Amino acid sequence: MKDLKFRAWFKKKPTWCNQMFYSDEEHGLGDWFGECEIEHDERNHVVFMLYTGMKDKRGKRIYEGDIIKHDLWGNSVIMWEHGMFRGVGNEHDVTLADHQLKRSKVNGNIYENPELMEEHRHETPSR
């Protein structure tokens, strides 16, 4: 089984948290978010995004919440919907298949670059 990779957006600061670890307190394990120190009561201010397991045409990892720009179809927000990752765009949706990713690059994300996807401005990746 592959390790799952996440990144997290800490809405309160705002900043990215990488190399994080989280487990429940019931089992005696604490919370650790790499370079971000997050108190127990601040957990509701963290948005986790799963790595899709795929990379764009430049080799950059693609996560939920990323905005990818396809050479022909423009920007799409990466979301988990209907049991798969897909790029949801204003006019076209993009399947995350090799032949599409060879024509796509990560252009930003919904937290730092919401202007790239006006109609997705207030949405967060769903699971």
ZAKOL-127407 format. One line per 5 residues: number of its first residue (from 1); for each residue x negated, y negated, z negated of N, C-alpha, C. Coordinates in pm, 1 decimal, padded with zeros to 6 digits. Layout:
% ZAKOL-127407
NUM) X,Y,Z,X,Y,Z,X,Y,Z ~ ... $
% end
This chain:
% ZAKOL-127407
1) -00083.8,00118.4,00000.0,00000.0,00000.0,00000.0,-00088.3,-00124.7,00000.0 ~ -00054.9,-00219.8,00084.1,-00130.7,-00343.8,00091.6,-00095.9,-00435.3,-00024.7 ~ -00194.1,-00512.0,-00067.4,-00166.9,-00614.7,-00166.9,-00084.2,-00725.1,-00102.2 ~ 00011.0,-00775.6,-00176.8,00090.2,-00887.7,-00127.8,00015.3,-01016.6,-00157.9 ~ 00012.9,-01104.2,-00060.0,-00052.6,-01233.5,-00078.0,00055.1,-01340.7,-00082.5 $
6) 00039.2,-01431.6,-00175.9,00131.7,-01542.5,-00192.0,00053.4,-01672.9,-00198.4 ~ 00123.2,-01777.7,-00174.6,00077.4,-01909.4,-00215.1,00195.4,-01971.5,-00286.1 ~ 00170.6,-02075.6,-00360.0,00279.8,-02137.0,-00434.4,00267.9,-02288.6,-00427.5 ~ 00380.0,-02353.6,-00412.3,00389.6,-02499.5,-00412.9,00442.2,-02540.1,-00549.6 ~ 00363.0,-02617.9,-00620.0,00401.3,-02665.9,-00752.9,00467.2,-02801.1,-00732.7 $
11) 00599.0,-02803.2,-00735.0,00677.4,-02922.5,-00702.0,00651.6,-03038.8,-00796.0 ~ 00616.3,-03009.7,-00919.9,00603.1,-03114.3,-01020.2,00479.6,-03202.2,-00997.9 ~ 00372.0,-03147.2,-00936.5,00246.9,-03224.3,-00926.8,00238.4,-03318.1,-00806.3 ~ 00271.5,-03293.4,-00687.4,00283.2,-03171.6,-00608.4,00145.7,-03123.9,-00559.2 ~ 00128.0,-02993.8,-00560.6,00001.7,-02936.0,-00515.9,00021.0,-02788.3,-00484.9 $
16) -00075.4,-02730.6,-00414.8,-00074.6,-02587.4,-00385.4,-00145.2,-02512.6,-00496.5 ~ -00095.4,-02395.7,-00526.4,-00159.7,-02304.5,-00620.2,-00193.8,-02177.0,-00543.7 ~ -00317.8,-02141.8,-00541.3,-00361.2,-02021.2,-00471.8,-00424.6,-01925.4,-00571.2 ~ -00449.8,-01805.1,-00526.1,-00512.8,-01702.4,-00608.6,-00438.8,-01687.8,-00740.9 ~ -00310.6,-01668.0,-00732.1,-00230.4,-01664.7,-00852.7,-00197.3,-01523.3,-00895.8 $
21) -00162.1,-01511.6,-01018.1,-00119.8,-01386.2,-01077.9,-00001.5,-01417.7,-01166.9 ~ 00098.9,-01335.2,-01160.7,00214.0,-01357.4,-01247.1,00270.3,-01222.7,-01290.4 ~ 00300.2,-01211.3,-01415.5,00371.0,-01093.4,-01464.3,00457.5,-01134.9,-01581.3 ~ 00552.4,-01051.4,-01615.0,00645.6,-01091.7,-01719.9,00586.3,-01073.7,-01858.5 ~ 00634.1,-01154.6,-01949.2,00582.5,-01153.3,-02086.2,00624.8,-01029.3,-02163.6 $
26) 00731.5,-00965.9,-02119.3,00782.2,-00847.4,-02187.9,00675.3,-00738.7,-02198.3 ~ 00587.2,-00733.5,-02099.5,00481.8,-00632.2,-02098.0,00349.7,-00684.6,-02153.7 ~ 00352.8,-00801.9,-02214.4,00234.6,-00855.3,-02280.5,00132.0,-00917.0,-02188.5 ~ 00167.5,-00941.7,-02063.5,00074.3,-01002.1,-01969.2,00110.0,-01148.3,-01949.4 ~ 00010.3,-01231.2,-01933.3,00035.1,-01374.7,-01920.9,00047.1,-01420.8,-01777.8 $
31) 00065.3,-01549.5,-01761.1,00074.8,-01610.9,-01629.0,-00058.4,-01673.9,-01594.0 ~ -00099.8,-01658.6,-01470.4,-00222.0,-01723.0,-01425.3,-00201.9,-01767.6,-01281.9 ~ -00230.6,-01890.0,-01253.2,-00208.7,-01944.7,-01120.9,-00336.1,-02003.6,-01062.3 ~ -00448.3,-01937.2,-01081.0,-00572.7,-01983.1,-01021.6,-00609.4,-02121.7,-01067.6 ~ -00620.4,-02213.4,-00972.4,-00664.3,-02348.6,-01006.6,-00554.4,-02433.5,-01068.8 $
36) -00432.2,-02384.5,-01074.7,-00322.4,-02460.1,-01134.9,-00291.1,-02405.8,-01272.7 ~ -00284.5,-02493.7,-01368.2,-00240.8,-02455.0,-01501.1,-00093.6,-02488.1,-01512.7 ~ -00012.8,-02384.8,-01528.6,00130.7,-02401.9,-01532.3,00183.4,-02342.9,-01661.9 ~ 00250.9,-02423.7,-01736.3,00307.8,-02379.3,-01862.7,00429.2,-02290.0,-01837.3 ~ 00462.1,-02209.0,-01934.5,00573.7,-02115.1,-01921.9,00703.5,-02185.7,-01881.7 $
41) 00731.6,-02300.8,-01939.3,00856.7,-02370.8,-01910.0,00853.7,-02445.0,-01775.7 ~ 00739.9,-02443.2,-01705.9,00729.6,-02509.8,-01575.9,00748.3,-02412.7,-01459.3 ~ 00774.3,-02286.3,-01488.0,00785.5,-02186.8,-01381.6,00894.5,-02218.4,-01280.6 ~ 00998.8,-02288.5,-01322.1,01105.8,-02322.5,-01228.5,01063.7,-02429.3,-01128.5 ~ 00947.2,-02486.5,-01147.4,00896.3,-02588.9,-01056.5,00799.1,-02531.7,-00954.1 $
46) 00789.3,-02399.7,-00948.4,00696.8,-02333.9,-00855.9,00776.0,-02258.2,-00750.0 ~ 00742.3,-02279.5,-00623.1,00805.1,-02209.7,-00511.5,00700.8,-02114.4,-00453.0 ~ 00730.2,-01985.1,-00459.4,00638.6,-01884.3,-00405.2,00671.0,-01858.4,-00259.2 ~ 00566.0,-01843.7,-00178.9,00580.7,-01812.7,-00037.2,00493.9,-01693.2,-00003.3 ~ 00555.4,-01595.1,00058.9,00488.8,-01470.0,00093.2,00412.9,-01483.9,00225.1 $
51) 00293.4,-01426.0,00228.9,00215.4,-01418.2,00352.3,00284.2,-01319.8,00445.1 ~ 00300.1,-01354.7,00570.1,00370.5,-01270.5,00666.6,00288.1,-01150.3,00711.5 ~ 00157.5,-01155.3,00687.2,00069.2,-01050.4,00738.8,00020.5,-01081.6,00879.4 ~ 00057.1,-01199.1,00931.6,00021.9,-01237.9,01067.9,-00054.9,-01369.8,01067.4 ~ -00124.6,-01392.7,01178.5,-00202.5,-01515.7,01193.6,-00165.4,-01584.2,01323.6 $
56) -00188.1,-01715.7,01326.6,-00159.4,-01791.5,01448.1,-00273.3,-01775.0,01548.4 ~ -00265.0,-01846.3,01659.7,-00363.7,-01830.4,01766.1,-00503.0,-01877.0,01725.4 ~ -00513.8,-01953.5,01616.6,-00644.1,-01997.4,01566.6,-00696.0,-01908.5,01453.8 ~ -00617.9,-01806.0,01416.4,-00658.9,-01715.9,01309.5,-00615.6,-01761.0,01170.8 ~ -00529.6,-01860.6,01163.0,-00481.5,-01910.8,01033.3,-00364.3,-01825.3,00985.5 $
61) -00365.6,-01789.7,00857.0,-00256.8,-01711.4,00799.3,-00124.9,-01787.2,00806.6 ~ -00017.6,-01712.4,00832.0,00116.3,-01770.5,00839.9,00195.7,-01725.8,00717.9 ~ 00248.1,-01823.4,00643.2,00327.7,-01799.6,00522.9,00470.6,-01847.8,00544.0 ~ 00561.2,-01798.4,00459.5,00695.0,-01856.1,00454.7,00680.0,-02006.0,00432.0 ~ 00767.9,-02082.5,00491.5,00764.4,-02226.8,00473.0,00670.1,-02299.5,00566.6 $
66) 00586.0,-02225.3,00638.5,00500.0,-02289.0,00737.8,00583.0,-02333.5,00856.6 ~ 00534.2,-02435.2,00924.2,00595.0,-02479.9,01048.9,00495.9,-02445.0,01158.2 ~ 00540.5,-02359.2,01250.5,00453.8,-02324.0,01361.8,00503.3,-02396.7,01486.5 ~ 00407.2,-02430.9,01571.4,00441.1,-02496.7,01697.7,00407.7,-02400.9,01811.4 ~ 00510.6,-02361.6,01883.0,00496.0,-02274.2,01999.7,00464.5,-02362.3,02120.2 $
71) 00377.3,-02315.2,02208.4,00337.4,-02394.4,02325.2,00455.5,-02441.2,02410.2 ~ 00559.1,-02359.3,02419.5,00673.6,-02394.3,02503.4,00793.9,-02446.1,02425.6 ~ 00818.6,-02393.2,02305.9,00945.4,-02416.2,02238.2,00939.5,-02510.8,02119.8 ~ 00826.7,-02566.1,02089.3,00820.4,-02662.3,01980.0,00810.4,-02599.2,01842.7 ~ 00854.4,-02671.9,01741.8,00836.6,-02632.8,01601.5,00944.9,-02538.3,01551.2 $
76) 00902.1,-02446.7,01464.3,00991.1,-02352.7,01396.9,00944.7,-02335.6,01253.6 ~ 01039.6,-02320.8,01161.0,01008.6,-02294.7,01020.7,01007.7,-02143.4,01000.0 ~ 00903.5,-02092.6,00934.1,00894.4,-01949.7,00906.5,00982.1,-01916.9,00786.0 ~ 01073.9,-01823.6,00806.4,01167.3,-01783.0,00701.9,01181.1,-01631.3,00701.7 ~ 01220.1,-01577.5,00587.6,01253.9,-01436.8,00575.1,01405.4,-01427.5,00587.1 $
81) 01453.3,-01371.2,00697.3,01596.7,-01358.3,00720.4,01626.5,-01224.5,00784.9 ~ 01732.9,-01162.6,00743.0,01779.4,-01037.7,00803.1,01671.3,-00929.8,00803.9 ~ 01592.7,-00924.1,00696.1,01492.3,-00819.8,00681.2,01366.4,-00839.3,00762.4 ~ 01341.2,-00961.9,00807.9,01219.2,-00987.9,00886.2,01180.8,-01134.8,00875.7 ~ 01053.4,-01160.6,00906.0,01007.7,-01298.8,00918.2,01040.0,-01345.8,01058.4 $
86) 01082.0,-01470.8,01067.7,01107.0,-01529.8,01199.1,01089.7,-01679.9,01191.4 ~ 01066.4,-01739.3,01304.6,01055.5,-01883.6,01314.1,01188.7,-01940.6,01358.2 ~ 01249.2,-02023.2,01274.5,01379.7,-02082.3,01303.8,01356.7,-02224.3,01351.8 ~ 01392.7,-02250.1,01477.1,01367.4,-02380.5,01536.3,01493.4,-02459.2,01563.5 ~ 01473.8,-02583.7,01602.8,01586.1,-02669.8,01636.1,01659.0,-02619.8,01760.5 $
91) 01582.5,-02571.4,01858.7,01642.5,-02526.0,01983.3,01616.4,-02378.1,02011.3 ~ 01502.6,-02326.1,01966.2,01466.6,-02186.6,01991.1,01415.3,-02122.7,01863.1 ~ 01447.4,-01996.6,01845.2,01387.7,-01917.7,01737.9,01269.8,-01841.2,01796.9 ~ 01170.3,-01812.6,01713.1,01050.9,-01742.8,01758.4,01036.7,-01613.9,01679.7 ~ 01022.0,-01502.5,01750.7,00991.0,-01377.2,01682.9,00842.1,-01377.4,01652.9 $
96) 00805.1,-01322.4,01539.2,00663.9,-01319.4,01503.7,00600.6,-01192.7,01560.6 ~ 00590.4,-01191.6,01691.8,00528.1,-01082.0,01764.9,00397.6,-01134.1,01825.4 ~ 00304.3,-01043.4,01850.8,00172.8,-01084.0,01902.2,00181.0,-01175.6,02023.1 ~ 00266.4,-01143.0,02119.8,00272.2,-01224.7,02241.1,00323.5,-01366.5,02212.6 ~ 00405.2,-01385.4,02108.4,00450.5,-01519.3,02071.6,00346.3,-01591.9,01986.7 $
101) 00280.8,-01518.7,01897.7,00181.7,-01581.4,01809.7,00058.1,-01627.9,01886.1 ~ 00029.1,-01566.2,01999.1,-00082.7,-01611.3,02082.8,-00054.7,-01748.3,02143.7 ~ 00070.7,-01792.0,02137.5,00110.4,-01922.1,02190.6,00154.1,-02018.3,02080.8 ~ 00125.2,-01983.7,01953.6,00173.3,-02062.8,01840.4,00060.1,-02097.3,01745.2 ~ 00074.3,-02212.0,01678.2,-00022.8,-02249.4,01575.1,00051.3,-02309.6,01456.7 $
106) -00006.1,-02288.5,01337.8,00050.6,-02349.9,01218.3,00028.8,-02500.0,01230.8 ~ 00138.6,-02574.4,01221.5,00137.5,-02718.0,01244.3,00157.4,-02796.4,01114.6 ~ 00191.9,-02724.9,01006.1,00219.6,-02788.4,00878.1,00307.3,-02696.3,00796.2 ~ 00378.3,-02754.9,00700.0,00471.3,-02677.9,00617.7,00584.0,-02769.4,00572.5 ~ 00689.6,-02706.9,00520.4,00810.0,-02784.2,00488.3,00793.9,-02874.7,00367.6 $
111) 00687.5,-02857.1,00289.9,00669.1,-02939.5,00170.0,00581.4,-03061.5,00196.8 ~ 00477.4,-03044.0,00274.3,00387.4,-03156.6,00302.3,00422.6,-03229.2,00431.9 ~ 00493.5,-03162.1,00522.8,00523.8,-03220.2,00653.7,00670.9,-03203.4,00690.5 ~ 00763.1,-03242.2,00604.1,00904.8,-03219.5,00633.6,00952.8,-03291.9,00758.5 ~ 00885.2,-03398.3,00796.3,00925.9,-03474.1,00914.7,00914.0,-03391.8,01042.7 $
116) 00834.6,-03283.5,01040.0,00819.8,-03198.9,01158.5,00946.5,-03119.3,01188.6 ~ 01029.0,-03100.7,01087.3,01153.0,-03024.7,01104.9,01265.9,-03097.9,01034.3 ~ 01314.7,-03202.6,01091.0,01415.0,-03286.8,01025.5,01535.0,-03209.0,00972.4 ~ 01588.4,-03116.6,01049.9,01708.6,-03047.3,01003.0,01678.6,-02944.7,00895.1 ~ 01552.8,-02909.5,00873.3,01514.9,-02815.4,00768.8,01457.2,-02887.0,00647.1 $
121) 01469.7,-03017.1,00641.6,01407.4,-03098.7,00538.3,01438.1,-03050.2,00396.8 ~ 01560.0,-03011.0,00367.2,01597.1,-02974.9,00231.5,01607.7,-02824.0,00210.0 ~ 01572.2,-02746.0,00310.6,01579.7,-02601.0,00295.1,01450.3,-02548.1,00236.4 ~ 01461.3,-02439.2,00166.9,01344.4,-02366.8,00120.0,01351.6,-02227.8,00180.4 ~ 01238.2,-02161.1,00193.0,01241.8,-02026.0,00247.5,01333.6,-01937.6,00162.6 $
126) 01413.3,-01858.2,00230.1,01504.1,-01769.5,00157.4,01452.0,-01627.0,00161.3 ~ 01494.6,-01550.8,00063.3,01459.3,-01407.3,00059.9,01584.2,-01329.5,00038.7 $
% end
